[in-house]
Amino acid sequence: MTKIQLAKLEKIDPMTEEWREKLTHIQSALQQHMYQEEDSWLPDLVEKLPLPEKTRMTRRFIEEYERYCSEGTAELRAGVPLAST
């Protein structure tokens, strides 16, 4: 859904009120999604997932973090090597 809204945002003149309203809508939806994940979904996963699955998910998170952020930062903080190493 957010990707669709971002695609629509790209087509709107950034100097208009419509653009600011669309951006506010996207920000609000993203904040709500993050709240849901951090407040309920993530604690449930931490409590219920077996260790091997937690480890796999941690490695996948690190891979995605590295894809979009600086190289080496996440693995050093987490102390978990990337799946490719």
N, C-alpha and C positions, 0 to 999 in steps of 0.2 A: 504494500500500500504506500509506504513512504517513497519508494522509487517512482511510483506513478506520480505522486504529488511533486516530487523533485523535478520530474520531466516537465510537468505543467509549469512549474516555477521558472524553468529555463526559457519558456516561451513568453513570459510576461516582462514588460519593461520594468527594470529594477527601481526606477524613479517614481513608480506609481504606488498609490495606496493599496491597490489590488495585490501587488507583489509583497508588500509588508504584511498584509493580512494572511496571504498564503504561507509566508515564512513563519508567522506566529502560529498558524494551525499546525504546520509540520513540527515545530519545536514542541508544542504542547503534546502532540501525539507521541513523539519520541520520549519525552519526559515520562508520560504515563506508562509507556512500554517498559522503560528502564525501572520505574518504581515497582511494577508488577514482577519483573524478573528478580530484583533484589529483595523484595519484601516477602515473596511467597515461593516462586519457582526455584530459585537458587537454594534457599534453606532446605527445601524438600529434597532436592538432588543431593546436597551434602549429607543429609541424614539417611537417605534410602539407597543410594548407589553403592555397589560393591567397589572396592579399592581399584581393581583393574580398569573399570569403566571411568572412575574419577581420574585415574592417571592418563587414560586415553584422551579424555576431554581436556585435561590440562595441556597436554601436548598439542592438541588441535587449536586450543586458544592461543598458545604461544606462536604457532605457525601463522595464524591469522594476524596476530598482533605484529609479528615481524613483517608480514606482507605490507602492512599499512603504516608501520612506525619504524623507528630506527633499528638497525641490525644488531642483534646480540643483547639488547636491553632486557627483554622479557625473560629470556632463558636464564640470565644471570640472577634476576630477582627471584624467579621461581625455583631455581636450582634443578630444573628438569631439562635434559637435552632434547633437542628437536628430533622428531621421528626419523628424519633423514640422516642423523648422525649416529 
